[in-house]
Amino acid sequence: MALDPTDWGGRPEERELITRLHQTKEGVPKNGMIIDAAAPIDHVVDEIIRQTEKNHESY
């Protein structure tokens, strides 16, 4: 939850929106990559590279 109620996500309707977007994946481009950015940075970078190379091979 936001520490300052004027920060985005501080209002209940903003939290409800982000919860819905996470659950439905609404707004995620069809060719977008879903990557766990909470992982250590080296894992995030490796996953971006892995997925990019995988997508490049399919062209």
N, C-alpha and C positions, 0 to 999 in steps of 0.2 A: 504494500500500500504506500502511496505517496506520503512523504513526511509533511509537505506543505499542501494544503487542500487546493491551492491554486495551480499546482503542478498537474500535468496531464495524467489522468488515472486517479486523481484524488476524488472524483465524483462517482457515485455508484453507477450511473449510466455509462461512463467511460470504462469502468471495470467490466461491466456486462458486455460491452462491445468487444473488448479485447478477448474476453473469455470465449465469446461466440466465434470470433475470427480464428482463434487457436483451435477450437473444436472442429470447425467446418472446413478449415484451410481456405476459406473464402478470401479472395484477393491474392492468392499465391499464383503466380503465372504458371501456365501448364508446363512450360519448359524450365521452371525455376528449380533451384536446388534447396532441399531442406537439410540443414546442417545444424548439429547441436553446438551452438556457440558457447555453451556453458562448459564445454570440455576444455582441457588445457590448450593453449594457443597453438602449440606444435601439432596437436591432433586436429584442430580446426583447419589449419593450413594444409596438412596432409590430405584431409578429406576433400577440401576444395580442389586441390591438384588432382586427386584420384578421380573425382567426378568429372572434372573438366577434361582430363585425358580420355576417360571412358566415353564422354559425349562427342569428343573430337573424332574418335575412331569410328563412330557410327555414321559419319558424313561420307 
